[in-house]
Each structure stands twice: as structure tokens, then as C-alpha cells.
Amino acid sequence: MSEHDDGEEPALVEVPTPRAPRIWRNWRAARSGAPRLGITECSLFSDVWFVAEAIGYGPYSLLNPVARTTFDGGRYEWKPALTLRVDQHLTGEHPDMTVTDAEHYHGGWLEDEVAALVAVIFGARVIAGPVTREFEVHGDPLGRPRTHSAGRLPVQPPRVQAAQIPTLLGQRDLREIELLSTLPDMTVETVTALVKSARSYQKALWLSDTAPELAWLLFVSAIETAASHWDIVELSPVERLELSYPKMVRRLREKADEKLVADVAAEMRKVIGATSKFRGFCRRFKPHPPADRPQFGQFDFDDANYRDAIDKIYDYRSRALHGGSPFPHPMCMPPMSYSDDGRVEERPTGLAASSYSATWLAEDLPMYLHTFAYITRGVLLNWWRSLTEPIADGHYPRVMGSAVSSSQDRTGCDRTPANPARASDGLSLLTLLDGKLRR
């Protein structure tokens, strides 16, 4: 799309470094005064009913076409629910084909990034369709329709039983999208982690009704991606050690000085693995319970039970990925409802459950998929808020009813390394420290 009077297209430029999601680079380019090279529109498909519009979030606007699929309404059916309008400020680019460069890769384009972030903000299935109209600088002022990618229209997978996540349906207000405006102020690393996490969350919602076992893994992956970045960028070695081995840190401070704590933290940094990052992140950004809850089958959000449930879920994730054992089938069943108000159980009830010749006790079935979907979204939103809002008096801002004190969150969180190959190193170091502290 040209800005030159002679109609020539501008030369392609090499993709700049550092690499970053295009939603971020295009927004930063617009804010820095780069010229608008054109406008594109595409549909965002969803089965929720959107009200209002979101206009002028940097170079992005979400227009409401008031889509309905049947004559009498069809508000909660799969449809092109929104139109994404993008002011394009990035010139054509070509990659450096002499090196592998995929740190920012998530398997999608700019419109997929927008759709994924919208999915997280609203807790809804949102999938981007192909570009439907383009406006060139010196082209038709009314734009040109585009259907060359019409074969890629997203089709919702069929559902053969009750919904796994009943809250996905309903109404969403686009005026509640303010969190999106924080995007251009993030660092490259942070926005990359956020977009990747959002993409995993988006895919988990997409597969929740047809492949709940995979949805579990994708929800865990959404948290893991953000947790890995948070652990590296936002935690000092001492903070990381305190989240993973709080008892050891307390003993060190009682028997030794802060220098020894720092030295131990630097050494143990090699030992603390993905499990501890996941658990610490879930605890630090834990959401409060949902406001609308069932009378029976509530999940206990008490800190101890929450921690145990998170540990159990991560253990199931590891068994699924490394041992070929899917998440327990009772946790992949649609939640039960014993009332007419639409409220469903948050966890399987009963003393035990059996399926496919396997048996699980009640304590092995901490929650249904929809409960973990709520926790995943709450954790990600709380983390997202914490990136842009200052921490006052050691407290994170309230998001989804959550205000977690950093000091409170670090107590009673005993961790063990996720990697067995490194566990012996950590135990050896702990043994040596124990001997030193006893002398």
C-alpha cells in the first residue's frame, strides 16, 4: 500500500530487532508518528453478544456489526461478532533467512493477537477471520472488498454434550476493554509473553467442548508462559528462592546474614524449575472466588486448598505430557447442575469416581475445567494489571476481587525442584547449609 504519487510500492525492509508481536510494533509505530499506509478490516468470530464499541485504541478499533445468525435473534450462536479495523503503520517486511529467529512466534498474525487479548479480557471465545476489506492511501476511498482468504473462515467445533464452560455465553460490554491500552507501554519481552499466554488461553477456550483434555494443557501452558517471564524479569534471585523455599530462607535469616541469603539464592537459581514458577505465579496472582456460585460443589479457595489443587493440576499436566496419562476423565466432564438458575458445580462431588476402568478418590479431582478456566483468566488479568499499576504498601491492585500482599503470598509455600536431575543438587546444598547453620 503506497504513499507515493507514482503508485510504486515502498521497498521491503528487514524485520527490525528486537522481534515483537505486530500488534505492539504497529501501535508503537503509530505513536511515534509513522505515517498510516492503509487500513484493513477483518471479522472477529465469537458466540457471545457484544454491546457498545471500542474506537481508537491506538491504531485499533472494534466495531459492532450487531451480528445475528437467525431471523429471530441468534445472539449466542457462532457469528462474525465484531469488525476489527487496523490502521497499518508498518511497511512491508522480509525476514533474515540466514538465521533461525522464532522467540516471538505464536502461530498467528496481528489480528490473531488482537483476538486472543480480547478473549482474555472478556473471557470469551474470539477467533479472527481473514481480511475482508482494505483501504489504500491512493485507492478507492470506500475501500476494496477482499475474499481471497474466505476459505479460512473459522468454524466452531461441534459440541456433542453440555457446555464445559457455561459462562462463555452471554453479553460482553466493549467499554470494559481499557486494559488493552496498556499494551504499547510494555517491554518487548513482556508483551511477547502476554500475547503467547493469551493465544494459549484462546485455544483452550476453542477446544474446551471438543477436546477438554487438551484444553487443560493449554490453560496450564497459558499460565506457564507468563510465569516464566515473570520469574526471570520481575523476581530477584532472593524473591524466587523465598517463593520456592520459604522455610530455608527464614532459617538463613535467623542464623546468618543477607549476604549468605543472596549467595544461596544465586546458586539455587539453577535448581528452581518450572513447577515452582507455575505454583508461585498462581499464588501471587490468585483471584478471589467467583461472585455467582452454586449451592453444592463449591471449590474451596482457601490458600492451603488452592495451593494443593494447583500442585495436583500441574502434576496431571506432567503425567499427560511425559507419561501419556490424560487429565482424569471426571475432570473433563461437563459440570453438573442441580438447580434451574444455571449455576454448575465447581468440582466433582462424591467420595470417588470411576471412568474407563480407572478410579480416582475425591481428593484427586480438585475442580472442573470451567473452574480452572476462571482461575487462569483471573491469574493472567491480575498479572497484566500489576505490570502497569504501581504497588502500594506491598499490595497488588485489586483485580477480579483480588488484593494479594507480597509478604502474605510468600509464607508457607514449600517448593521442590521440578527436574529430578537437579533435585539432588538442591538437596546436597540444603544438607550443607543445614550443617553450617547447626554449628
N, C-alpha and C positions, 0 to 999 in steps of 0.2 A: 504494500500500500504506500503510495508515493506522496511526498510533499513538494515535489519538484514540478515546475510548469511544463517541462519537456516530456513528462509522462514516464520517465525512466525510473525503474525501481532502485532504491538505495542498495549499495553493495552489502553483502552479508558480512557480519562481524563475528569474530570468535566469541563463544560464550565466555563472559567475564568470570574471573575468580574473585572472592570465593564463590563456589556454587551455592545456590539457594533456590527455594521454591519460587516459581514465576509469579505467584500472587504477591509475594514480598518484593521481588525485584521490580515488578511493574508499578507497584504502589510507591516505592522509593523513587523510581524514575519520575513519576508524576509529581511527587512532592519536591523534587529537585529542579523542576521546571522543564523537563524534557518535553518536546512537542508531542501532541497527540497525532498518531499516524493513522488512526482509523478507529472504528467501533465495531464490535461483534456482539451478537446476541445468541444465546442458546437457552434451551429449556432445562429446568431442574425438575425431575420427576419425583413425586412423593405421594404417599397415601394419607397425609394429614391435610387439614383445611387451614390455609394461611389467611390471615386478615392483615390489613394495612400494607404498607410498602416500606422499603429501606432504600432511600435515594441518597446518592452522593457520599458513600463511604469510600473516600479516596476516588479511585477510578472505577469503582464498582457500584452498581445499583441492582436491587432485587425488585422487579416489577411484578405486580399481582394481576395475572390474566383472568382471575376468578374462574378457574377451570372446573368444569363438571363433566362427567362422563356419560350420564344418562339424562333423559328428559326431566325426570323428577328429582334430580339432585346429584347423587353420586359423590357426595362431599368427601367420603373416606375411601374412595376407590383410587387405584393407581392411575396417575394422570400427570400431564405437564403442569405442575402446580405453580411454578414461578418462571419468570424470564430473567436470566442473568445478562445484564448489559455491561460490557467491559470496554473502557477507553484504553486503547492499546498505545503504550508509550515505549515499548521495546522494539528495536529494529530486528530484521531477520538475522538469525544467528546460525553458525555452524560450529560443531564441536571439534575439539582437538582429537583427531583419530589416531594419535601416536601413543596415547596412554589410556589406561583404564581409570575412569572417573565416575563413580556412582554413589558417593556418600549422600547425596541429596535425593537419590532415586526412590520413588514410591509407586511407580507404575501408572502415572496419570499426568494430565496437563493442568493448566491453570484453572479451568472450570471444574475439574475434579477436586482440586484443592479447596475451592470455594464451597462446593457441595459438601465436602467432608467436614469443614469447620461449621457450616450451618447445621449439619446433622448433630454435632456435639452440642452446640449452643442450645438447640431446641429439643434434643432427644428424639429425633425423628429419622425415618428412612428418607434420605435425599440422595439421588443419583443424577449426575449430569448427563444430558443428552448431547448430540452433535450440534455444531453451529448451524443456525437457521437463517441468519441474516448478517450481512456485512455492509458497513458504511466506509467507503474510501474517501480520502480527503478531496480528491478531484473527481469523484464518481457521482453517481446518481444521489442527490440529496435525500431521497426517500429510501436509499439502501437497495441492496440486491439480495433476493432470497437465495438460500443455499440449501440444497438437499443431497449433495454428493455423499454424505455420510448417513443418509436416512436408514440404511440397513443396520446401523449401530444403536437403534433406539433401545433403551433399557426396558426389558420385560420382567415384571415381578415374578419370582419363582412361585409356583403353585403351592398352596397350603392345604394339607390333607387332614389337619386336625385343628383343635383350638389354638389360638394365638399364644406363642411363647411369652411375648411381652405385650400385654393388653394395652399398656399406656402409650404405645406407639401411635395409636389412632387418637384423633381429637383435633382440637384447634390450637394454632400457634400464632402469636402476635409478632409480626416482624419489627415492631418498635422496640422489642426486647433484645435486639442484636448488637447493642452498644459495645459489647466485648470485642467485636471484630475490629473496632477502630484502634485497638492497642497493637495491632499486628506490625505496622511499619516501625515501631519504636523498639522492637525486639532485635536481638543479635541474630546473626546468620545461623549459629548453632541452635539457638532456642527455637526460632521459627521452623527450622528443619525438623526438630524433634516434635514440635507441636503438630505440624502437618502430617508427619508419619503416624503419630499416635491417632490423629483424627481419621486418617484413612483406614487404620485397623479397626477403629470403633465403627466407622461407616460400614465396612464389610461385614463386621459381626452382626449388626442390625439386619443387613441384607440377607444373611444366611440363617438368621435365628429360627425361622419356622421350618426350613427345609433341611438344615444340617446343624442342629444345635450343638453337637459335639465340636464341630469346627468353630462355631460362634464362641464357645467357651475359650478356646485357644486364642482367638483373635481379640477378645476382650482383655485377656491376660497380656497379650502382646502390646495392646494399646497402652497399658499401664507400664509395662517393662520399658518400652521405648522412651517414655517421658522420664521414668525413674532413672534410667542410665544417664541421661543428660543431666538431670537434677543432681545426681550423685557426683558427677565429675565437675560440673560448673558451679553449683550452689552450695556444696558442702566442703568444708575444710577436712583434712585427714582426721583431726580430733573429733569433729562432729560426726563423721562417718563411723569412727570407732565407737563413739558413745551410743549411736543408734544400734549398732550391732552387738556390742559387748558392754552394756551399761554397768554391770556388776564389776567387771575388771577395771573400768575407768574409775569407779568410785573407790576401789581399793588402792589404785595407784595414787589417787589424790590424797587419800588418807595417810599413806605410808611414804609417799615420795613427792617430788615437785612437778610443776607443769612441764618442765623440760623433758623429763622422762616420759610423761604422757604423750608429748609431741613426737618423741623418738619412737615410741611403741606404735603410735598411730601411723607414722610413715612406713614402718616395717609391715604392719598388718594390712596396709592398703592393698598389698598383693594377694592377701588371703580372702578378704571380704568379697563375696561373689554376688551373682545376680539375684540369688534368693534374698539376701539381706537388703539389697537395693529395693526390690519389689515390696518386701514387707515394710521397710522403713518408710517408703513413699506412701503406701496405702495408709499407714498410721498417721503420718504427718498431715496428710490432706484428707483425712476421714470426713465424710459428710454425716450430718445428723440423719436420723430415721426419716422416712417419707412422712408427709403430713397426713395422707389418707391411707389408713392401714386396715387390714382385716381383723375381725374379732378373734379368729383362730389362725394358728400357724404363723405367728409373727416371728421374724428373725430378731434375736437379741443383739442390739447394737452396743451393749456394754463392752468396754475396752478389751477385757480378757476374752470374751466370746468372739468378738470381732477379730482379734489377733489370731485365735485358734482357727477360725474359719478361713482367714486369708492364708494361713500356713497350709491348711488342708487343700485349698484350691490350687495353690502353687505346687503342692506335691502331686496332685492329679495331673496338672499340666506337664510335669516332668515325666510321669509314668506314660502319658499319652505320646509325648514326643520321643522318648528314649526307650520305652518298654512296650509300645504297641497296645496299651490298655486305654480305651477311650474313657472320657468322663462317665461316672456312673449313670446308667440309664434313667433311674428315678430323678436325677437332677436335670435330665434333658427332656422330661415330660412337661406338657403344658400344666401350669399351676391349677390347683383345684379351687373351686369357689362354692361356698355354702350359703350364699345369700343372693339376693336379686339386685344388689347395689353395684355390681361389677367388681368388687374387691376380691382379690385372689390371695391364696396363701403365699407367704414369702419363703417358706421352706417346706420340704416334705414332712408330713406328720406321721405318727405311728411309731412303734418300737423298732421296726425293721422293714426292709423292702427287698424283694427278690425280682430279678428280671434276667432273661437269657441264661438261666441256671446259676447266676451269681447272686450273692446275698450281701447286703450292707446293713449295719446297725444304724440307728438314728443319728449317732454322733458322727457317722461317716457321710452324712447327707446334710451339709450345713445350710444350703439355700438352693432356690430355683434359679434358673438362668436370668429371669427378669430382675431378681434382686441384685445379682452381680452386675447386670447392666446398669442399674441405678447407681451402684457403688462406683463403677468405672467412670461413668459420666460425672458424678459428684467429685471424685478424686481429681479428674482432669480439669474440671472447671475451677476447683479450689486452687490447684496449682497455677492455672492460667491467670487467675486473679492475683495471686501472690507475686507474679512477675512484674506487675505494673503498679500495684498499690503498696505503699510503704508499710512496714511492720512497726507497730507502736507498742511499746511496753512488752515486747516479746510475744505479741499475739498476731496471728494472721487475720486479715479482714474476714468478715462474715460472708460466706458464700454458701448458698443452699442450707442455711441454718448452722453453718459450721464456724467455730472460732477456736482454733487449736493452739494452745500455748506450746511453744517450742520446748520449754522446760518440762511441761507435763508429758509431752509426747515421747520424751526420751527415757522415761522411767519404766523399769520392769520389762524392757524389750531385749530379752536374751536371745542372741543370734548364734548360729553355727554356719561355717562356710558351706556354700552350695556345691563346690567342687571337691569331691573326696580326695583327689590327688593333692590338693593343697591343705586339706584338713589336718594332716599330720604335722605340717609346718606350723600351723597355728597352735596346735596342742603342745608342740615342743616349746614354742615361745612362751605359752601360758605357764608351762611347767617351770621353765627357768625363772620367769617373773615371780611365780609363787614362792619358789625357793628364796629368791632375793628379798621378797617382802617379809618372809618369815624370819630372816636373820636379823 
